[in-house]
Amino acid sequence: MNFNLLTENLTNPALLFFVLGILAAYLKSDLEIPANSSKFISLYLLFAIGFKGGQELSHETFSAEIAWSILFGIFISVIIPLYTFFILRTKLSVYNSAAIAAAYGSVSAVTFVTAVSFLEGQHLELHGHMVAIMALMESPAIIIGLVLITIFNKKETTEMQKSSVIKHSLTNGSVLLILGSLVIGFIANAEQAQGIKPFTNDLFKGFLAIFLLDMGITSGKKLKSFFSFGWFPFLFAMLIPLFNGCLFAILSATVTDDIANRFIFAILAASASYIAVPAAMKITVPKANPGLFLPMALAVTFPINITIGMPLYFWVIQTF
C-alpha cells in the first residue's frame, strides 16, 4: 500500500476532528454539537452531495456502463446481508444477526461524503450516477434483513410491520433528500446553479469537519459499553468491512474501468448504515439490540473505513 496516501488520510483535518470528538468523550468533556445543528449539518451534506451529483449527471450520457453499475450496486446491497447473516448467526440471535446484516448491506451516507472528499484529494471527480446508486442501495438491504427474519423467525413479523418497514425504507428522509437533490441538480439551469456553488462546494469541507467532530463524540460515548458483548462483534465490525471493500473493489472492474467509480463501489460495500437501518429495524425487530449494531457501525466500522479502509481500497483498485 502507498503509505504516503495512508499518512495523508490520517492527517486530514476532518479525520482529526473525528479523533478529537472521541477524545472529548473519553475525557468526559462537556463538548457537544447541539442536536439541531448536527441535524442541519447532516442535511446540508446530503443536499450538497445530491445537488453536485445531479449537476454532474446532467453532463453524462446514459450508457450500458451506467445501467450495469446500477445493477451492480443493487447486487452488492442484496448479497452482503445474505452471507453476513450466516456468519453472525454463529454467535448471535436471529434478531441481532438480521439487523446487523441489513446495516452492513446498506450504506453510510457520511462515509460516502468522506469518500468524496478523499477523491478530491486525489484529484478525481465523483460521477453523478454514483450518487443515485448510493441512494438506491439503502432499501434492498433493509428488505433482505426483513426477509431473513421472516424466514428464520416467522412469529416475529406481521404483515403490517412488513409494509411499514418497506415504506420506511423507501421514504427515509436521507434517501428522499439525496434523491430529491439529485433530481433538482439534474434539471436546474446550469447558470442559475452557479449562484449556490459557494454554498454547495466551498463550505463543504468545513461542515464535514464539524460533523465528524460530532460523530466522534457520539462514537466515543457508545464505545464505552460495547465490549460487554465480547470480542466477536468488534472483530466482525473491523474485518468484514475491509473484506467487503477489497472484494468489491476488485469485482467492480467487471462493470467499470473508472478509478473513482470503483473506489465509490468499494466504499459503498464496506460502509454500514447507522441511521436508516436502525430506524427501520426499530419498527420491525424491537428485540434487536441497538446497543450492539449501532456501536458496530458507528464506533468501529466508520473509523476503520476512513483511516485504513480508504487508502487500502484505493491501493487495491490501482493494483488489480
C-alpha positions in Angstrom: 0.0 0.0 0.0 1.1 3.6 -0.6 2.0 4.7 3.0 2.1 8.4 1.9 -1.5 8.0 1.0 -2.3 6.5 4.4 -0.4 9.3 6.1 -2.3 11.9 4.1 -5.6 10.4 5.1 -4.6 10.1 8.8 -3.6 13.8 8.8 -6.8 15.0 7.1 -8.3 17.8 9.2 -11.8 16.2 9.0 -10.5 12.9 10.4 -8.5 14.7 13.1 -11.7 16.4 14.3 -13.3 12.9 14.5 -10.4 11.8 16.7 -10.9 15.0 18.8 -14.5 14.0 19.3 -13.6 10.5 20.6 -11.0 12.1 22.9 -13.6 14.5 24.2 -16.0 11.7 25.0 -13.2 9.7 26.7 -12.2 12.7 28.9 -15.9 13.2 29.8 -15.7 16.8 28.4 -18.9 18.8 28.0 -18.1 19.5 24.4 -21.1 18.7 22.2 -22.7 19.8 19.0 -26.4 20.8 19.6 -28.8 18.2 18.2 -30.5 20.7 15.9 -27.1 21.9 14.5 -26.0 18.3 14.0 -29.2 17.5 12.1 -28.8 20.7 9.9 -25.2 19.8 9.0 -26.1 16.2 8.1 -29.0 17.5 5.9 -26.6 20.0 4.3 -24.1 17.3 3.5 -26.7 15.1 1.8 -28.1 18.1 0.0 -24.7 19.2 -1.3 -23.7 15.7 -2.5 -27.1 15.1 -4.2 -27.1 18.5 -5.9 -23.5 18.3 -7.1 -24.2 14.7 -8.3 -27.2 15.9 -10.2 -25.2 18.6 -11.9 -22.6 16.0 -12.9 -25.3 13.6 -14.1 -26.7 16.3 -16.3 -23.4 16.2 -18.3 -23.4 12.4 -18.6 -24.9 10.3 -21.3 -26.8 7.3 -20.1 -24.9 4.2 -21.2 -24.7 0.5 -20.8 -21.9 1.0 -18.2 -24.2 3.2 -16.0 -27.0 0.6 -16.3 -24.7 -2.2 -15.3 -23.3 -0.1 -12.5 -26.8 0.4 -11.1 -27.5 -3.3 -11.2 -24.1 -4.0 -9.6 -24.9 -1.6 -6.7 -28.2 -3.3 -6.0 -26.4 -6.7 -6.2 -24.0 -5.5 -3.5 -26.8 -4.4 -1.2 -28.5 -7.8 -1.6 -25.6 -10.2 -1.4 -23.8 -8.7 1.6 -26.7 -9.2 4.0 -27.1 -12.8 2.9 -23.6 -14.0 3.7 -23.0 -11.8 6.7 -26.2 -13.0 8.3 -24.9 -16.6 8.4 -21.6 -15.5 9.8 -23.4 -13.6 12.5 -25.7 -16.4 13.3 -22.8 -18.5 14.6 -22.7 -16.2 17.7 -25.8 -14.0 17.8 -29.6 -14.3 17.8 -31.8 -14.1 14.6 -32.9 -10.6 15.5 -29.4 -9.2 16.1 -28.0 -11.1 13.1 -30.6 -9.7 10.7 -30.3 -6.2 12.0 -26.5 -6.2 11.7 -26.6 -7.9 8.3 -29.0 -5.2 7.0 -26.8 -2.5 8.4 -23.7 -3.8 6.6 -25.6 -4.4 3.4 -26.9 -0.9 3.4 -24.7 2.2 3.1 -23.4 5.1 5.2 -24.1 8.5 3.6 -21.5 10.1 5.9 -18.8 7.6 4.8 -19.8 8.3 1.2 -19.4 12.0 1.9 -16.0 11.5 3.4 -15.0 9.3 0.4 -15.9 12.2 -1.9 -13.5 14.4 0.0 -10.9 11.7 -0.3 -11.4 11.6 -4.1 -11.0 15.3 -4.4 -7.6 15.0 -2.5 -6.6 12.5 -5.3 -7.8 15.0 -8.0 -10.6 12.7 -9.1 -14.2 13.6 -9.8 -17.3 12.0 -8.4 -19.6 10.9 -11.2 -23.2 11.9 -10.8 -24.7 8.4 -11.3 -22.8 7.1 -8.3 -24.9 9.4 -6.1 -28.0 7.8 -7.5 -26.6 4.3 -6.9 -25.8 5.1 -3.3 -29.4 6.2 -2.7 -30.8 3.1 -4.4 -28.7 0.8 -2.2 -30.4 1.9 1.1 -33.6 0.0 0.6 -32.7 -3.5 -0.7 -30.6 -4.4 2.3 -33.4 -3.4 4.7 -35.8 -5.6 2.8 -33.4 -8.5 2.8 -33.0 -8.2 6.5 -36.8 -8.3 6.9 -37.0 -11.4 4.6 -34.3 -13.2 6.7 -36.3 -12.6 9.9 -39.4 -13.8 8.2 -37.8 -17.0 7.1 -35.9 -17.8 10.3 -38.3 -16.5 12.9 -41.8 -16.4 11.3 -43.6 -15.4 14.5 -41.7 -12.1 14.9 -43.1 -10.1 12.0 -46.7 -9.3 10.9 -48.0 -8.1 7.6 -48.5 -4.6 9.0 -44.9 -4.5 10.2 -43.6 -5.7 6.8 -45.5 -3.0 4.9 -44.3 -0.4 7.5 -40.7 -1.2 7.2 -40.7 -1.4 3.4 -42.5 2.0 3.3 -40.0 3.5 5.7 -37.0 2.2 3.7 -38.3 3.8 0.6 -39.3 7.1 2.2 -36.4 7.5 4.6 -35.5 11.2 5.0 -31.9 10.8 4.0 -32.8 8.8 0.9 -35.5 11.3 -0.1 -33.3 14.3 0.4 -30.3 13.0 -1.6 -32.5 11.6 -4.4 -34.5 14.9 -4.5 -31.4 17.0 -4.5 -30.0 14.8 -7.3 -33.1 15.4 -9.5 -33.1 19.2 -8.7 -29.3 19.3 -9.6 -30.1 17.4 -12.8 -32.9 19.7 -14.0 -31.6 23.0 -12.7 -30.4 25.6 -15.1 -26.5 25.5 -15.1 -26.1 29.3 -15.0 -28.6 29.6 -12.1 -26.9 26.7 -10.2 -23.7 28.7 -10.2 -25.4 31.0 -7.7 -25.4 28.4 -5.0 -22.0 26.9 -5.8 -20.2 28.7 -3.0 -22.7 27.1 -0.6 -22.6 23.6 -2.1 -18.8 23.5 -2.8 -16.8 26.0 -0.8 -18.3 25.3 2.6 -18.5 21.5 2.2 -15.2 20.5 3.9 -15.7 22.8 6.8 -19.2 21.4 7.5 -17.8 17.9 7.1 -15.1 18.6 9.7 -17.7 19.8 12.3 -20.0 16.8 11.5 -17.1 14.4 12.0 -16.4 16.0 15.4 -20.0 15.3 16.3 -19.7 11.7 15.1 -16.5 11.3 17.1 -18.3 12.4 20.3 -21.2 10.0 19.6 -18.9 7.1 18.8 -16.8 7.7 21.9 -19.8 7.5 24.1 -21.2 4.3 22.5 -17.8 2.6 22.5 -17.7 2.5 26.3 -20.3 -0.2 26.9 -19.7 -2.0 23.6 -17.1 -4.6 24.9 -19.7 -6.0 27.3 -20.8 -8.1 24.2 -17.4 -9.8 23.9 -14.9 -9.7 21.1 -16.9 -11.2 18.2 -18.9 -8.1 17.3 -15.7 -6.0 17.4 -13.8 -8.3 15.2 -16.7 -8.6 12.8 -17.1 -4.8 12.6 -13.4 -4.4 12.0 -12.7 -7.2 9.5 -15.9 -7.6 7.4 -15.8 -4.0 6.0 -12.2 -4.4 4.9 -13.1 -7.8 3.3 -16.2 -6.3 1.6 -14.4 -3.2 0.4 -11.4 -5.1 -1.1 -13.7 -7.8 -2.7 -16.0 -5.3 -4.4 -13.1 -3.0 -5.3 -11.8 -6.0 -7.4 -15.2 -7.1 -8.7 -16.2 -3.6 -9.7 -13.7 -3.9 -12.6 -16.4 -6.1 -14.3 -18.7 -3.1 -14.7 -16.4 0.0 -15.0 -12.7 0.9 -15.6 -13.1 4.3 -13.9 -10.9 4.5 -10.7 -13.3 7.0 -9.0 -16.3 4.8 -9.6 -14.6 1.6 -8.5 -13.4 3.4 -5.3 -17.0 4.5 -4.5 -18.3 0.9 -5.1 -15.6 -0.3 -2.6 -16.8 2.4 0.0 -20.4 1.5 -0.5 -19.7 -2.2 0.0 -17.5 -1.5 3.1 -19.7 1.0 4.9 -22.5 0.2 7.3 -25.7 2.2 7.9 -26.3 3.7 11.4 -29.2 5.9 10.5 -31.7 4.3 8.1 -31.3 0.7 9.1 -31.5 1.2 12.9 -34.7 3.3 12.4 -36.2 0.6 10.2 -35.2 -2.3 12.5 -36.7 -0.5 15.4 -40.1 -0.8 13.6 -39.9 -4.4 12.7 -37.5 -6.0 15.2 -37.8 -4.4 18.6 -35.8 -7.3 20.1 -32.7 -6.4 18.1 -30.3 -4.7 20.4 -29.3 -1.1 19.2 -26.6 -1.1 21.8 -24.9 -3.8 19.6 -25.4 -2.8 16.0 -25.1 1.0 16.4 -21.6 0.9 18.0 -20.5 -1.7 15.5 -21.4 0.5 12.5 -20.6 3.9 14.0 -17.8 3.4 16.6 -15.8 0.6 14.8 -16.6 0.3 11.1 -16.8 4.0 10.4 -13.4 4.9 11.8 -11.8 1.8 10.2 -13.1 2.8 6.8 -12.0 6.4 7.0 -8.5 5.6 8.4 -7.3 2.3 7.0 -10.1 1.4 4.5 -9.9 4.3 2.0 -6.2 4.1 1.3 -6.4 0.3 1.2 -9.3 0.2 -1.3 -7.6 2.8 -3.4 -4.4 0.7 -3.5 -6.4 -2.4 -4.4 -8.1 -0.7 -7.3 -4.7 0.6 -8.6 -3.1 -2.8 -8.2 -5.8 -5.2 -9.5 
